[in-house]
Amino acid sequence: MRSLALVLSLGIPALAGQPLSYTEGATRLVGYVARPAALKGKAPGVVVIHQWMGLTDHERRVSDDLAKLGYVALAADIYGEGVRPANTGEAGKLAGSFKGDRALYRRRIAAALEALKAQKGVDGGRIAVIGFCFGGTGALEAARAGLPVKGVVSFHGGLDVPEGDAPAPIAAKVLVCHGADDPFVPAKDVAAFQEEMRRSKADYVFVAYAGAVHAFTQKEAGNDNSKGAAYNEAAHRRSWQHMRDFLKEVF
């Protein structure tokens, strides 16, 4: 009760969803599922992939917001139960291990998709994946892997493809919401990604937000662009609306 009172006193909406346990192989994962308040029939589902610090309240609140739009949302747990970086140094190593093993990353995403499709009221034929930073890379991996999704959305995600990976046809629609001044995604990565999309014959949209750097949707990043990662209210608001329009189209 005390923690709830603190949340209310700070004006932070209380979380409306609930934890969801699922597995990938022998690894136990604990995500967070949010459902529309009045769900009738079946609704589209959205998997939300976290940034490099692991599943946090940021992704939980995004899932709650998606539920308000009429979707069943699952904030996925890519790292595993209880595996959370203590600092950015640990986060970099952990995220890097998955970026270095895309097959494992894709299996964790596929496990989240199966867990979401198993939920009551989810239309398994209408699923999308969205992600932030590290999770934005994951959303693109879902499309590259040909996982059964209608569309993917990357918010300030990494765009690089491991050397040796040949572009394959991409069936899912793709939306990339990118900070125009993101120092962690150089122009060469943007150009290589767009060439990959053309060679994959993907139906993709790439939006760059002026003045935005990395992590522009996350208030926790602060507002100092010189650090390379900072919140940008305009980019956040505009990218969310772009995502809303995109999901309406793919579903």
Buried (B, 14 or more C-beta within 10 A) or exposed (E): EEEEEEEEEEEEEEBBBEEBEBEBEEBEBBBBBBBBEEBEEBBBBBBBBBBBBBBBEBBBBBBBBBBEBBBBBBBBBBBBEEBBBEEEEBBEEBBEEBBEEBEBBBBBBBBBBBBBBEBEEBBBEBBBBBBBBBBBBBBBBBBBBEBBBBBBBBBBBBBBBEEEEEBBEBBBBBBBBBBBBBEBBEEEBBEBBBEBBEEBEBBBBBBBBEEBBBBBBBEEBEEEBEEBBBBBEEBBEBBBEBBEEBBEEBB
